[in-house]
Structure formats: C-alpha cells, structure tokens
Amino acid sequence: MIISVASGKGGTGKTLVATSLALSIADEGVQILDCDVEEPNAHLLLNPNFESSEPVEVLVPQVDDDKCNYCGKCSEVCVYHSIAVMKERVLLFPELCHGCGACSYLCPEKAITEVGRQIGVVESGHANGIDFVHGKINVGEAMVPPVIRKVKDKINSKSIAIIDVPPGTSCPVVEAVRGSDYCILVTEPTPFGKNDLELAVQVMKQMNIPCGVIINRAGSNDKSVEGYCARENIPVLMKILLSTDIAKLYSKGIPLVDGMPEYRQVFRHLYDDIKKAVAVEKSR
C-alpha cells in the first residue's frame, strides 16, 4: 500500500504526520520516502543511518562543432529555449533543458548527442526499523520531478510506503502522489488552510485518489475546514490539538509519538481506517 501525506501549503505538519504514522506501524513493515526534495526534513526526526547514495541525472544536449552547420533547427524545436544558435556558435543553457530529446532526434546533421548532468542525489538507509529514502535536489536546480521519480523507484511493493509530499499543488506534488492508494491531506483551521485544502482536494479528485483530512493545530474557533469537509463528504481522519508541548518536541527533533506515546495508538487507528477506506475503494 502507498499512502501519501500532502498539503495545499507548507508548514501544516506533513512531516510530523508522516513520521508519526511510520513509527506507529513500524512492526507492519514500513518505508518512508521523503519526496520534498527541495527541503527534506524527515531525517531530522528519524535520524536514519544512510547506507547508499545515488546521483540523479537528466540528459542534456552536447553539440559536435565539427558536424554542426548552425542551421538553427535545434533552437526552433526547443520549446524551453535551452539552445540558441548564432552565426558560428551554439549556446547551451542546460539548466533550462527538460531532457525531451527533440534537438538530438531532429538535428539533420546528427551533431547533437545527449549526456548526463547531475541535478541531485537519492540517499537510502534505515531508522528505527523503518526503511528510509529521501532525495535532495542541487541548489539552483528547477527540475524537481526527476529527483522525485528516482526516490519513488525505491518503493518496495511488499512494504507499506509512506510518501512525504512537497507542499502545494504543482507538478512536484502530482509526481509524488501519482500511484498512491490513499492521500492524507494535512491542514490547519484557518482561512488560508481551508483555501489551500480545497485546491489539494481538487488535485486528488482529478487524479482519482481517495483522500481524508487531518486538522493540525486544532482548537481554534474557526470551523470552516470542518464545514467544508462535511459539505464535500471528505472524512476528517484526526485532529491534532494546538499545543506548545508538540511544538517543543518538534523543535528538538523528537517525533510526536516518542515524546507523547499516547498518540501512537491514535496513529495505529488512523492506519486501520485508511486500510478500510482503500479496501472499500478497490471493491467498487
């Protein structure tokens, strides 16, 4: 089973939920995959022992000046403007390249080949009986999905995979949640939380992924999130109360279920509820 933990905005508590769930069901055989590759932080709570590191590369063009006649065809077909052809020179902008291969395929002189360019790494290890994988994109790189795909290549079909998804609703989120059996959407009881939750729910509907909501920092008088979930028939799976004690644990890198063991059983019940929801969905 693949369970994604996502949110419409950053700072809602995705990593707190993902790590707490993983630790609470570690005896079931669990992987946690941190796909928030621009700023992964699950390792700060789980403190894994890393055992391997693999580069993530994308293919970019390389021009053979002896074959090139500067016809400009490659520049014409590149929709990302990563190639500019001058009178007797070709300028390459590899950071803009999306690796589509059109330039090398359509070059009439066969002057373009593709070479690998490293944009990040994927690191794997273990933590507290949990298989741990995360990706880290190099500073300044814009191509996030290839790193996420490399992380997801590590999914073990025999384990419960918990994916810590990037915040928001853009391409990295879509890539991270793709193929999930269920998505937990973590939000907060504020107008901003409700607005971004609505966007995230629309993404899940478009992708046909069943979802439920966890309200973090609950306890305020703002009931708009609960009202929205009721109207849309979206289950509220759990509420995590607003607490300075939880904030102190998080600031010290202590997982919630270690610092407050009473939450361990709550997260086990959460997993049971998700299993039932997935079984119902698959029976339809």
C-alpha positions in Angstrom: 0.0 0.0 0.0 1.2 3.5 -0.8 0.0 6.3 1.5 0.9 9.9 0.5 0.9 12.7 3.1 0.3 16.0 1.3 -1.0 19.6 2.0 -2.0 22.6 -0.1 0.6 24.8 1.7 3.8 24.4 3.6 4.1 24.3 7.4 0.9 22.4 8.1 2.6 19.4 9.7 3.0 16.9 6.8 6.3 15.6 8.1 5.0 15.3 11.7 2.1 13.1 10.4 4.2 11.0 8.0 6.9 10.2 10.6 4.4 9.6 13.4 2.4 7.2 11.2 5.6 5.4 10.1 6.8 4.9 13.6 3.4 3.8 14.9 3.1 0.9 12.4 6.8 0.1 12.0 6.1 -3.5 13.0 4.0 -3.9 9.9 7.0 -3.3 7.6 7.2 0.3 6.6 9.1 2.6 4.2 9.1 6.3 4.4 10.1 8.2 1.3 10.7 12.0 1.7 9.8 13.4 -1.7 10.0 17.0 -0.5 13.4 17.1 -2.3 13.9 20.9 -2.2 13.9 20.9 1.6 13.6 17.3 3.0 13.4 17.2 6.8 12.0 13.8 7.8 15.6 12.7 8.5 15.8 15.3 11.3 13.1 13.5 13.2 14.1 9.9 12.3 17.9 10.3 12.3 18.5 7.4 9.8 21.8 5.6 9.2 22.4 6.2 5.5 23.9 3.3 3.6 23.9 4.4 0.0 23.8 7.5 -2.2 22.9 7.6 -5.9 23.2 10.5 -8.3 20.1 11.8 -10.2 20.9 12.8 -13.7 19.0 14.3 -16.6 20.0 14.1 -20.2 21.1 17.4 -21.8 22.4 18.1 -25.4 26.1 18.2 -26.4 27.0 19.7 -29.7 29.7 18.4 -32.0 31.1 21.6 -33.6 32.7 19.6 -36.4 29.3 18.3 -37.6 27.1 21.3 -36.8 26.3 23.7 -39.7 24.4 26.2 -37.5 21.1 25.6 -39.3 19.2 26.5 -36.2 16.8 23.6 -36.3 17.6 22.6 -32.7 16.7 26.1 -31.4 13.5 26.1 -33.4 12.2 22.8 -31.8 13.3 23.6 -28.3 10.2 24.9 -26.5 12.2 25.5 -23.3 14.7 27.9 -25.0 17.7 26.0 -23.8 19.5 26.3 -27.1 20.4 29.4 -29.0 22.1 29.3 -32.4 24.3 32.2 -33.5 26.2 32.6 -36.8 29.1 30.2 -35.9 28.3 29.2 -32.4 25.7 27.2 -30.4 24.9 28.4 -26.9 23.5 25.8 -24.5 21.6 26.5 -21.3 21.4 23.1 -19.5 19.5 24.4 -16.5 16.6 25.2 -18.8 16.7 21.8 -20.6 13.8 19.3 -19.8 15.6 16.4 -21.5 12.9 15.8 -24.1 15.5 14.8 -26.7 13.8 16.7 -29.6 17.0 18.5 -30.6 19.1 15.4 -30.9 16.4 13.5 -32.7 15.6 16.2 -35.3 19.2 17.5 -35.9 19.7 17.0 -39.7 23.5 16.7 -39.3 23.3 14.3 -36.2 25.6 16.8 -34.5 23.8 16.6 -31.1 24.2 13.8 -28.6 22.8 13.6 -25.0 25.0 13.4 -21.9 24.0 13.1 -18.3 24.0 16.1 -15.9 23.7 15.6 -12.2 20.8 17.5 -10.5 20.6 15.8 -7.2 21.0 12.7 -5.1 18.9 10.0 -3.5 20.1 8.6 -0.1 18.8 5.4 1.4 19.2 3.9 4.9 17.3 2.7 8.0 15.8 4.3 11.1 14.0 2.7 14.0 13.1 -0.4 12.0 11.9 1.7 9.0 13.4 1.8 5.5 14.2 5.4 4.8 14.7 7.1 1.4 15.0 10.8 0.6 16.0 12.9 -2.3 17.9 16.2 -2.4 18.0 18.4 -5.4 21.1 20.6 -6.0 20.8 24.2 -5.1 19.6 26.3 -8.0 18.0 23.4 -10.0 14.5 23.7 -11.2 13.8 20.2 -12.4 12.2 18.6 -9.3 10.2 15.7 -10.8 13.2 13.6 -12.0 14.5 13.5 -8.4 11.1 12.6 -7.0 10.8 9.8 -9.6 14.2 8.5 -8.5 13.1 8.4 -4.9 9.9 6.5 -5.9 11.9 4.0 -7.8 12.9 2.7 -4.3 9.3 1.8 -3.3 9.2 -1.8 -2.1 5.9 -3.4 -3.1 6.0 -5.7 -0.1 6.1 -2.8 2.4 3.8 0.0 3.4 5.2 3.0 1.6 4.5 6.4 3.3 5.4 9.4 1.0 6.1 12.8 2.4 4.9 15.0 -0.4 6.1 18.5 -1.3 3.8 21.3 -0.3 1.4 23.0 -2.7 -0.5 21.6 -5.8 2.1 22.0 -8.6 3.9 19.4 -10.7 6.2 18.1 -7.9 3.0 17.3 -5.9 1.4 15.5 -8.8 4.5 13.4 -9.4 4.8 12.5 -5.7 1.2 11.4 -5.2 0.9 9.6 -8.5 0.1 5.9 -8.0 -0.9 6.3 -4.3 -3.7 4.2 -2.9 -4.7 6.9 -0.4 -3.7 10.5 0.3 -3.8 12.2 3.8 -4.2 15.9 3.4 -2.9 17.8 6.4 -4.3 21.3 7.0 -4.9 23.8 9.7 -8.1 25.5 10.9 -7.5 28.9 9.3 -8.9 30.6 6.2 -5.5 30.0 4.4 -5.6 26.4 5.4 -9.1 25.9 4.0 -8.3 27.7 0.7 -5.3 25.6 0.1 -7.0 22.4 1.2 -9.7 23.0 -1.4 -7.0 23.2 -4.1 -5.4 20.0 -2.9 -8.7 18.1 -2.8 -9.4 19.1 -6.4 -6.0 17.7 -7.4 -6.8 14.4 -5.7 -10.2 14.3 -7.4 -8.6 14.8 -10.8 -6.1 12.0 -10.1 -8.9 9.8 -8.7 -7.0 9.2 -5.4 -9.2 8.8 -2.3 -8.3 11.2 0.5 -9.1 12.2 4.0 -8.1 15.2 6.2 -6.1 15.7 9.3 -6.6 19.0 11.0 -3.4 20.0 12.8 -3.2 22.7 15.5 -6.9 22.2 16.1 -8.7 24.1 18.8 -9.4 27.5 17.3 -12.9 28.8 16.8 -12.6 28.6 13.0 -14.7 25.7 12.0 -14.6 26.5 8.3 -12.4 23.5 7.4 -14.7 21.1 9.2 -17.7 22.6 7.4 -16.0 22.3 4.1 -15.2 18.6 4.7 -18.7 17.9 5.8 -20.2 19.5 2.7 -17.8 17.7 0.4 -18.2 14.3 2.2 -14.4 14.2 3.0 -13.6 12.3 6.2 -11.8 14.1 9.0 -9.4 11.4 10.0 -7.9 13.0 13.0 -7.4 16.3 14.9 -4.1 17.1 16.5 -4.6 19.8 19.1 -2.7 23.1 19.2 0.0 22.5 21.8 3.2 24.2 22.8 4.4 20.8 24.0 4.2 19.4 20.5 6.0 22.5 19.1 8.8 22.0 21.7 9.2 18.3 20.7 9.3 19.2 17.0 11.9 22.0 17.6 14.1 19.4 19.4 13.8 16.8 16.6 11.8 14.5 18.7 9.0 12.6 16.9 5.5 13.2 18.3 4.8 9.5 19.1 8.1 9.3 21.0 7.5 12.5 23.0 3.8 11.8 23.5 3.3 8.0 23.4 -0.4 8.3 23.7 -0.5 9.4 20.1 1.0 6.1 18.9 -2.3 4.2 19.3 -4.2 7.1 17.6 -2.0 6.7 14.6 -2.4 3.0 14.5 -6.2 3.6 14.4 -5.6 6.0 11.6 -3.8 3.3 9.6 -6.7 0.9 10.2 -9.2 3.5 9.0 -7.1 4.0 5.8 -6.9 0.3 5.2 -10.7 0.0 5.4 -11.1 3.0 3.1 -8.7 1.6 0.5 -10.4 -1.8 0.6 -13.8 -0.2 0.0 -12.4 1.8 -2.9 -10.9 -1.2 -4.5 -14.1 -3.2 -4.2 -16.1 -0.7 -6.3 
